Amino acid sequence: MTVLTIDEAVSKYREDGFCFPLRACSAAAAADCRAKLEAYEASQETGRLEGGMKQKLHVMLTWMADIVHTPAILEAVEGLLGPDILCWQTSWFIKEAHDPGFVSWHQDGNYWGLSSHEVATAWLALSPATVASGCMRMAPGSQGWEPVAHDDTFDDNNLLTRGQVMQAEIDESGVVDVELQPGEFSLHHVNLAHASHPNRTGDRRIGLAIRYITPHVRQTTGVPDSAMLVRGEDREGHYELEPRPSEDLTPKAVALHKRVTETRGEFIYRTTDIPTEA
């Protein structure tokens, strides 16, 4: 598929609630990011990212901060949200080779506690995201639906924090498979219904979801929230601003990461009685 221009991407996003593919970086640069990710995974006690280590690593790893500041990604996001942009969250979605892990049909905005839909997710592929490897699947136009109730399943194989599943039937005949090559990304609306199947290939499917918001968006739950200013200005002051790390894993940045990821669980799990990791 031909890579979209920013104007084409914005038009598709407005119409369908998502757009792809866009190019963030070269395949070689994506491979370098993958190598850094896998080196960091190897440094963990379990050899993989678990719990809060799947979230917000950009506050303590310089190469992760570089990703959320990628000019090509920010140019596209600016076309959607305007010149003032905060990175509210990053989340790794990794499916191992022949992994039963999947993502159920859901709407992100249903459980984030944010005040408006001025939110866009850039999903960056560091390995091929194909139908066989369990690429994202999106329901065009669903960003215009009213919020749909979700059931929490906490399914061990569901990659979502709560295993949340929409209480709605999805017309599979209209679903689009969002296939991406390393270094490419997609954009999708916070209210868009999306999902993904397990990885049936012999390679990992590695994707990074970067959640961007405008400074106008507030956290409505009353739980303190934080974000990193990545472009423009923040004139609103709704968030604790996370500093961009100048070195990897400084004690101050590690402590910040621990605090903000633990705090995040207070609004992600606010409507459930089942305790689990973020």
Secondary structure, DSSP 8 states (H G I E B T S, - for coil): -----HHHHHHHHHHHSEEEEEE-S-HHHHHHHHHHHHHHHHHSTTSS--GGGGB-GGGT-HHHHHHHT-HHHHHHHHHHH-S-EEEEEEEEEEE-TT---BEEEEEGGGSS-BSSS-EEEEEEESS-B-TTTT-EEE-TTGGGS----EEE---TTB-SSS-EEESS---GGG-EEE-B-TTEEEEEETT-EEEE----SSS-EEEEEEEEE-TT--B-SSS--EEEEEES---S--SEE----SSTT-HHHHHHHHHHHHHHHHHHTTT-S-----
